[in-house]
Amino acid sequence: MVLIEILLPLNDNLGNPFPREVYKHLQEQLTEKFGGVTAYTRSPASGTWNDEAGATRHDEVVLFEIMAETLDAAFWQTLKGKLADQFEQDDVIVRATEITCL
């Protein structure tokens, strides 16, 4: 079993919020493909990082979690690229962890 996590920003690079419909649409797509998804959209996570110039940056993100039987790396790479374009990001974090359900 694989746990896939997607982190997406709440706001664009100018601080404008993305429409909630884009998250709902992604949740529907992932539910259709994988049979379910957990979306943490009500309490966004807060992230900070240092950019290339050394300045500290801040962002709020939502987290989507999907459990799949196997990892389809090609699917996730394609989706990652589409999401980066849609959310106007240089990169979107998509991570996979092998898990054992007890």
C-alpha positions as CSV (number, residue, x, y, z in Angstrom):
1,M,0.0,0.0,0.0
2,V,1.2,3.5,-0.9
3,L,0.3,6.8,0.7
4,I,0.5,9.7,-1.7
5,E,0.5,13.3,-0.4
6,I,0.0,16.4,-2.5
7,L,0.6,19.9,-1.0
8,L,-1.0,22.8,-2.8
9,P,-0.9,26.5,-2.0
10,L,-4.0,28.3,-1.0
11,N,-2.9,31.5,-2.7
12,D,-1.1,32.5,-5.9
13,N,2.2,34.3,-5.8
14,L,0.5,37.7,-5.4
15,G,-1.5,36.5,-2.3
16,N,-4.8,36.0,-4.1
17,P,-6.7,32.9,-3.0
18,F,-7.4,30.2,-5.6
19,P,-11.1,29.4,-6.0
20,R,-12.3,26.6,-3.7
21,E,-13.7,24.8,-6.8
22,V,-10.2,23.9,-8.0
23,Y,-9.6,21.9,-4.8
24,K,-13.1,20.3,-5.0
25,H,-12.6,19.3,-8.6
26,L,-9.2,17.7,-7.7
27,Q,-10.8,15.9,-4.8
28,E,-13.5,14.5,-7.1
29,Q,-11.0,13.4,-9.7
30,L,-8.9,11.6,-7.1
31,T,-11.9,10.0,-5.5
32,E,-13.1,8.7,-8.9
33,K,-9.6,7.2,-9.7
34,F,-8.6,5.8,-6.3
35,G,-12.0,5.3,-4.6
36,G,-11.3,8.0,-1.9
37,V,-9.2,10.9,-0.8
38,T,-8.7,12.9,2.4
39,A,-8.4,16.6,1.9
40,Y,-7.3,18.8,4.7
41,T,-8.8,22.1,3.5
42,R,-10.3,23.8,6.6
43,S,-7.1,24.2,8.6
44,P,-4.3,25.0,6.2
45,A,-0.8,24.0,7.1
46,S,1.7,26.9,7.3
47,G,5.0,26.5,5.6
48,T,8.2,28.6,5.6
49,W,11.3,28.3,3.6
50,N,14.4,30.3,2.5
51,D,14.4,31.4,-1.1
52,E,17.5,31.6,-3.3
53,A,18.2,35.2,-2.1
54,G,18.1,34.0,1.5
55,A,14.8,35.7,2.3
56,T,12.3,33.7,4.4
57,R,9.1,33.0,2.5
58,H,5.7,31.9,3.9
59,D,2.8,30.0,2.4
60,E,-0.4,28.3,3.5
61,V,-1.1,24.9,1.9
62,V,-3.8,22.3,1.8
63,L,-2.9,18.6,1.9
64,F,-4.5,15.8,-0.1
65,E,-3.8,12.2,1.0
66,I,-4.5,9.2,-1.2
67,M,-4.0,5.5,-0.5
68,A,-3.3,3.3,-3.5
69,E,-2.4,-0.4,-3.9
70,T,0.6,0.5,-6.1
71,L,2.6,3.5,-7.1
72,D,1.9,4.7,-10.7
73,A,4.9,7.1,-10.9
74,A,4.0,8.2,-14.5
75,F,0.5,9.2,-13.4
76,W,1.8,11.2,-10.5
77,Q,4.5,12.9,-12.5
78,T,1.9,14.0,-15.1
79,L,-0.5,15.2,-12.4
80,K,2.3,17.0,-10.6
81,G,3.1,19.0,-13.8
82,K,-0.5,19.8,-14.4
83,L,-1.0,21.0,-10.9
84,A,2.2,23.1,-11.0
85,D,0.9,24.8,-14.1
86,Q,-2.6,25.3,-12.7
87,F,-1.4,26.7,-9.4
88,E,1.4,28.8,-11.1
89,Q,4.1,27.1,-9.1
90,D,7.7,26.2,-10.1
91,D,7.1,22.9,-8.3
92,V,4.4,21.1,-6.4
93,I,5.2,18.6,-3.7
94,V,3.9,15.1,-4.4
95,R,5.4,12.5,-2.1
96,A,4.8,8.8,-1.8
97,T,5.4,6.6,1.2
98,E,5.0,2.8,1.4
99,I,2.8,1.9,4.3
100,T,1.4,-1.1,6.1
101,C,-2.2,-0.9,7.1
102,L,-2.8,-2.7,10.4
